[in-house]
Amino acid sequence: MGEFWPVPDVLAYLSGRWRAERVVRDLASGDEGRFLGTVVFAPPEDGDGGGLLQRESGDFTWRGVTRPAERTLRFLPGPDGTADVRFADGQPFHDLDLRSGRHVAHHPCSADLYRGEFTVRDAGRWRAVWRVRGPAKDLELVTDHVREA
C-alpha cells in the first residue's frame, strides 16, 4: 500500500460519522487552538440537490476559552466519483477528487487565499490541511478524521 489510499467515490467514502480533531495555528502570533467534535456526512433531509451535507459540531478552544462550534457544507456529486463542495448557502468552495488518495484545492476569499490538501490514509482515516494566507491572516488548520463505529 502506498502513502495515500485511493477513493473511487468520495461521497460513498465520506458518508457516515467521523470524530474530528483540528489544530488551528496562527503563524503570525503563535496562538494555537483546538476543535474536538463530530462530523456527520448524510443526505439532506429535504433531498434537495442530492449529495451529502457535512455537519460539523463540537467545541473550539482558543486562548483558553472553549465555545461550541459548528458548520455545514454541501458535497454535490461531481464527475467520475468526485465532489463539488459548497458552503451552506450554496456558494462554491472547492472541488474534491480523492481518486489518487490526495487532492489539493484552492479557494480565494477576499484578499486571502485558502489552500487545502486532503489525504486519505485508509478506509477510516483522512486529513485536511488548510493553509490561509493574506494581508490579515497567516493560519494553518490541520484536521484529522477517524471514522466512528
Stockholm file with secondary structure:
# STOCKHOLM 1.0

chainA/1-149         MGEFWPVPDVLAYLSGRWRAERVVRDLASGDEGRFLGTVVFAPPEDGDGGGLLQRESGDFTWRGVTRPAERTLRFLPGPDGTADVRFADGQPFHDLDLRSGRHVAHHPCSADLYRGEFTVRDAGRWRAVWRVRGPAKDLELVTDHVREA
#=GR chainA/1-149 SS CCSSCCCSCHHHHHCEEEEEEEEEEETTTCCEEEEEEEEEEECCTTCTTSSEEEEEEEEEEETTEEEEEEEEEEEEECGGGCEEEEETTSCEEEEECCTTSEEEEEEEETTEEEEEEEEEEETTEEEEEEEEESSSCEEEEEEEEEECC
#=GC SS_cons         CCSSCCCSCHHHHHCEEEEEEEEEEETTTCCEEEEEEEEEEECCTTCTTSSEEEEEEEEEEETTEEEEEEEEEEEEECGGGCEEEEETTSCEEEEECCTTSEEEEEEEETTEEEEEEEEEEETTEEEEEEEEESSSCEEEEEEEEEECC
//
